[in-house]
Amino acid sequence: MAAAPVVQAKAAEVAYTIGTILLWGVGCMFLFPVIGKTLGMTHEMFGAWAGTGILNSAQVAGAALAYQPNGIETLKVAEIF
């Protein structure tokens, strides 16, 4: 969004970019917990990975809570990252 005026991006190009990022985040929100459990990650490891790998903070929170539904250790680490 910030670079759009500099590169003279059209509104449609900006919309496609935002849509792509959000769509990728939705996929990651569901895939990351499965991959994290398969790899045997600790709550802190998963939080750091999800926090750096998913761009939208709401999707990070969703993935963290899916990974550890009965606690908030993962969520705290993920949101810090």
C-alpha positions in Angstrom: 0.0 0.0 0.0 2.7 2.4 0.9 4.7 1.8 -2.3 1.7 1.9 -4.6 2.0 5.7 -5.4 5.8 5.4 -5.9 5.5 2.6 -8.5 2.3 4.1 -9.9 0.3 0.9 -9.3 -3.3 0.8 -10.5 -6.1 0.2 -8.1 -6.7 -3.3 -9.5 -3.1 -4.2 -9.0 -3.3 -3.1 -5.3 -6.5 -5.0 -4.8 -5.0 -8.2 -6.3 -1.9 -7.8 -4.0 -4.0 -7.4 -0.9 -6.3 -10.3 -1.9 -3.3 -12.6 -2.6 -1.8 -11.8 0.8 -5.0 -12.4 2.6 -5.8 -15.7 0.7 -2.3 -17.0 1.4 -2.8 -16.1 5.1 -6.0 -18.1 5.3 -4.3 -21.1 3.8 -1.4 -20.8 6.3 -3.8 -20.4 9.2 -5.0 -23.9 8.5 -1.8 -25.5 7.3 0.7 -24.2 9.9 -0.9 -26.0 12.9 -0.9 -29.3 11.1 2.7 -28.9 10.0 3.8 -27.7 13.5 2.2 -30.8 15.1 3.8 -33.1 12.5 7.2 -31.6 13.2 6.7 -31.8 17.0 7.3 -28.1 17.6 7.0 -26.7 21.1 4.5 -23.9 21.8 7.2 -21.3 21.7 8.8 -22.7 18.5 5.4 -22.7 16.7 4.6 -19.2 17.9 7.8 -17.8 16.6 7.4 -19.6 13.3 3.7 -18.6 12.8 4.5 -15.0 13.9 7.2 -14.6 11.3 5.5 -16.7 8.5 2.0 -15.3 8.5 1.5 -11.6 7.7 -1.9 -10.8 9.1 -2.0 -10.6 12.9 -5.6 -12.0 13.1 -4.5 -15.0 11.1 -1.5 -15.5 13.3 -3.8 -15.5 16.3 -6.0 -18.0 14.7 -3.2 -20.4 13.8 -1.7 -20.0 17.3 -5.0 -20.8 19.0 -5.6 -23.8 16.7 -2.2 -25.1 17.7 -2.7 -24.6 21.4 -6.5 -24.3 22.0 -6.3 -24.7 25.8 -3.5 -22.1 26.6 -2.0 -18.9 25.5 1.7 -19.4 25.5 1.8 -19.9 21.7 -0.5 -16.9 21.1 1.8 -14.7 23.3 4.9 -15.6 21.4 3.2 -15.5 18.0 1.8 -12.0 18.5 5.1 -10.7 19.7 6.8 -11.9 16.5 
